[in-house]
Structure formats: structure tokens, C-alpha cells
């Protein structure tokens, strides 16, 4: 089955300079979409392939800034056309134990993850609503549904964006706009590998750690960014036209839930 609904359509992507976001830019481009890809300046500065062309346009964006987000969405509409597809993949990690969390660290994570999601969904909803058409995918995390040691701020922020996305999806459903959450598990991205102490990191994640109450991965492998991008493309596609407000876990069975 070939996924449909991408050719000559305009797409907006946050967190686009690496990992899942970059895989999505590639997938959307390959499917024929015109892509407006955004990320923070330091991420784009390190992207060797940062080169705007007729179908992929790169732009700096800090999603925690509501004015910048609204302006960026407006610029995207001027650049690639009326937005009808979007993926919000921007986010940051925190691995500080909850009793050591400072108010500043808590605010930093919530501002980017939860606040950034709010800013992006609101700006996209406002431009899509009058046209009565759109599909938005928010990249969350399986940590939103399963407690994790030393990840309280991150997990709480991802739980917040999952419910936020479902609420926005409920408000926009009557206007023909679908909003879905994609909840990846351990994926081979810099965010994941940055938590590893040595070359055995992948094996330890796959095996799990009973001492920290963390299950392993039943499928016996970590996801590639392309695996997550493929699931997002399905949710964006016309084939998922009756799916909204869903929370799709793509984690190799790690959370033992659907």
C-alpha cells in the first residue's frame, strides 16, 4: 500500500535537524511534499546538509517563543504554501533525579516540551482551521505513560503534550483537522546515545534493568529514526483519515501496552 496525501502539499516540521525530525523531512520530501523545516540555531549550524531548495526550506526556530512560532508559521505559509501537514518533533531531555531538580531546570524542560507544543499547535490550528483541512503529528515519548527513574521532568512534559494534543484534536476535529501523538521508545538518536556510558549502551537498553524497574525491548532491537518517521507518515496520510486523538506507541513492545 502506497501512502497518499503528500504530493504538492505543504508541511511544517519542528526539531528537524536531527534524529526523528530529520528522517521525517527526508520522508516528506521523498513523498512529494514541500517542507518548511525548523530547529534551534545551534542544531542547524551543525547540519552539513542545511541547504534550502525549492521543496525543502530551513529556518531557525525556538519553539518556546510563542511570537517566534506564530511568525515562523506565517513565513512557512508564504514560502511553501498553505500548511496542511505538520510534525512537531522538537524537544529536550532531562535526566536529573526529581529531588535534585531545580525550579530553573523544571521550567526549562516544561517551557520547551510542553510550552513549545502548545505554541506550535495553537499557531498551526489557527491557520488550518479556516481551510477545514489538516493533519498534525506530535512526537511524544513512551515515558509519558510509564514512570522512569531520573526522568520526572521529561516524562511529565511528555505526558502533558499527549493530553494537550488530544484536547486540541477534540476541538479541531469538527473542522476537519486531525491531531495524533506518536510515542517512540528507545531510538538511535543523539538524545538516546548521549545517555550511554559506553559501547554496551544499546545492549543494556534492549535487555532492560530490573533494578530501575525498566523493562527491555521484546523485539530485541532499538528503533531507527526511519522507523518512527514511517509511523508518523502513516498518521499524516490519507489512509489514516479516520484516525485522530490517538496515542500510538512505537517502542518494540517496551512498555507492554498498545
Secondary structure, DSSP 8 states (H G I E B T S, - for coil): ----S-TT-EEEEESTTSHHHHHHHHHHHHTT-EEEEEE-HHHHHT-TT----SSEEEEE--TT-HHHHHHHHHHHHHHH-SEEEEEE---------GGG--HHHHHHHHIIIIIHHHHHHHHHHHHHHTTT-EEEEEE--GGGTS--TT-HHHHHHHHHHHHHHHHHHHHHHTTTEEEEEEEE-SBSSHHHHTT-SSTTHHHHHHH-BGGGTB---TTSS-B-HHHHHHHHHHHHSGGGTT--S-EEEESTTTTS--
